[in-house]
């Protein structure tokens, strides 16, 4: 639902600059790029790269609570995972989808890339959201519809807009300047969530900290 709403809004708002087919291609291409990303994550997990600072459920007298390791090393590794394995990898995936068409003839103005960046983000966010919902249920779906899907879309729009400006202002199109702020924002968002989980705070409090 959030994907459909955001996609429809972008099309209605910027339809004079868009090709519907390219919107769908950017959406699907991001999903395809998730395959090698998933392989990387599976490899890291198989190598034990995610088996640190675990959280466990402790039940006493019929009540259960989550207890997580809270050492400095744990917080540092959470930050590493947030900025590198989550933010950098995921934003690079979206970047590749838009960078491929930056100088294509179907891009008629900067708004075209702005929206195609958002479409690639929606493709990624849709699959990621579906996986989390299958694992966590309706409550997870509601929270991600309000927070995570708009975040992914906004960061995709940010990258698409930056690429559009650089193309039509005849500026060099370099990877690092385009990725810098999306990776920073995404990383800070994830660090706040990981901090909330590790300390036992609610996710909302974690987002307020961000």
C-alpha positions in Angstrom: 0.0 0.0 0.0 2.6 2.6 0.9 4.5 1.7 -2.3 1.4 2.2 -4.4 0.6 5.5 -2.8 4.0 7.0 -3.1 4.5 5.7 -6.7 1.1 7.1 -7.8 1.9 10.5 -6.2 5.3 10.8 -7.9 3.7 9.9 -11.3 0.9 12.4 -10.9 3.2 15.2 -9.7 5.9 14.7 -12.3 4.2 12.9 -15.2 5.3 15.3 -17.9 8.9 14.3 -17.2 8.4 10.5 -16.9 8.0 7.3 -18.8 5.8 4.8 -17.0 7.8 1.9 -18.4 11.1 3.3 -17.0 9.4 3.8 -13.6 8.6 0.1 -13.6 12.1 -0.8 -14.9 13.8 1.1 -12.1 11.5 -0.5 -9.6 12.2 -4.0 -10.9 15.9 -3.4 -11.4 16.4 -2.6 -7.7 14.8 -5.9 -6.8 17.1 -7.7 -9.2 20.1 -6.0 -7.6 19.0 -7.4 -4.2 20.1 -10.9 -5.3 23.8 -10.2 -5.1 23.3 -8.2 -2.0 21.5 -11.1 -0.4 24.4 -13.4 -1.4 26.9 -11.0 0.3 24.8 -11.0 3.5 24.4 -14.8 3.5 28.2 -15.1 3.1 28.9 -12.7 5.9 26.4 -14.5 8.2 27.9 -18.0 7.3 31.3 -16.7 8.2 30.1 -15.6 11.6 30.2 -11.9 10.8 26.9 -11.2 12.4 27.2 -13.5 15.5 28.2 -10.9 18.0 26.7 -9.2 21.0 23.6 -11.4 20.9 20.2 -10.6 22.4 18.2 -13.3 24.2 14.8 -13.8 25.7 14.7 -14.5 29.4 11.4 -15.6 30.9 10.7 -15.6 34.7 7.3 -16.1 36.4 5.5 -16.1 33.1 7.0 -12.8 31.9 9.6 -12.5 29.2 12.1 -9.8 28.5 14.9 -9.2 26.0 18.4 -8.9 27.4 21.2 -7.7 25.1 25.0 -7.3 25.6 25.8 -3.7 26.2 29.5 -3.4 25.9 31.3 -0.6 24.0 32.4 -3.2 21.5 28.7 -4.1 20.9 27.7 -0.5 20.2 30.7 0.0 17.9 29.8 -3.2 15.9 26.2 -2.0 15.7 27.4 1.3 14.2 29.7 -0.6 11.7 26.8 -2.8 10.6 24.4 0.2 10.3 26.8 2.4 8.2 28.6 -0.3 6.1 26.5 -3.4 5.8 23.1 -1.7 5.8 23.4 2.0 4.7 26.4 1.8 2.2 25.4 -1.5 0.6 21.7 -0.7 0.2 22.2 2.9 -1.0 24.8 1.7 -3.5 22.2 -0.7 -4.8 19.8 2.1 -5.5 22.6 4.3 -6.9 23.4 1.7 -9.5 19.9 1.6 -10.8 19.8 5.4 -11.4 23.4 5.9 -12.5 22.8 3.5 -15.4 20.3 5.8 -17.0 21.7 9.2 -15.9 22.7 10.1 -19.5 20.0 8.1 -21.3 17.8 9.9 -23.9 14.7 9.0 -21.9 15.8 11.4 -19.1 14.3 14.7 -20.3 15.1 16.8 -17.2 16.4 16.6 -13.6 12.9 15.7 -12.4 13.1 12.4 -14.4 16.1 11.1 -12.4 14.6 12.5 -9.2 11.5 10.2 -9.7 13.4 7.2 -11.1 15.6 7.3 -8.0 12.5 7.2 -5.9 11.2 4.2 -7.9 14.4 2.2 -7.4 14.1 2.9 -3.7 10.4 1.7 -3.7 11.5 -1.5 -5.4 14.0 -2.2 -2.7 11.7 -1.1 0.2 8.8 -3.2 -1.1 10.7 -6.5 -0.9 12.5 -5.6 2.3 9.1 -4.6 3.9 7.5 -7.9 2.7 10.3 -9.9 4.3 10.0 -8.1 7.6 6.2 -8.3 7.6 6.3 -12.1 7.0 8.5 -12.3 10.1 6.9 -9.8 12.4 3.3 -9.5 11.4 0.9 -6.6 11.1 2.5 -4.4 13.7 5.8 -4.4 11.8 3.9 -3.7 8.6 2.3 -0.6 10.1 5.5 0.8 11.6 7.5 0.3 8.4 4.8 1.8 6.3 5.1 5.0 8.3 8.8 5.1 8.8 11.1 2.8 6.7 9.3 2.9 3.3 9.2 6.8 3.2 12.8 6.9 4.4 14.0 4.6 1.6 12.0 6.6 -0.9 13.3 9.9 0.3 16.9 8.7 0.1 16.3 7.4 -3.4 14.8 10.8 -4.4 17.8 12.5 -2.9 20.2 10.5 -5.0 18.1 10.9 -8.2 17.9 14.6 -7.6 21.6 15.0 -7.1 22.3 13.0 -10.3 19.8 15.1 -12.2 21.4 18.3 -11.1 24.9 17.1 -12.0 23.8 16.0 -15.4 21.9 19.1 -16.4 24.4 21.5 -14.8 27.3 19.7 -16.6 29.0 18.8 -13.3 31.0 15.6 -12.8 28.9 12.6 -11.9 30.9 11.0 -9.1 29.8 8.2 -6.8 30.9 9.5 -3.4 29.3 13.0 -3.4 26.0 11.4 -4.6 26.1 8.7 -2.0 27.4 10.7 1.0 24.3 12.1 2.5 22.0 9.2 1.8 24.5 6.9 3.5 24.9 9.2 6.5 21.1 9.6 7.0 20.4 5.9 6.6 23.3 5.0 8.9 22.1 7.4 11.7 18.6 6.0 11.4 19.7 2.4 11.8 22.1 3.2 14.6 19.2 4.8 16.5 17.1 1.7 16.0 19.9 -0.6 17.0 20.5 1.5 20.1 16.9 1.3 21.1 16.8 -2.5 20.7 20.0 -3.0 22.6 19.0 -0.8 25.5 15.4 -1.9 25.7 13.9 1.4 24.6 11.0 1.5 22.2 11.8 2.0 18.5 10.0 5.4 18.7 12.4 6.7 21.3 15.2 5.5 19.2 13.9 7.5 16.2 13.6 10.6 18.4 17.2 10.1 19.4 18.1 10.1 15.7 
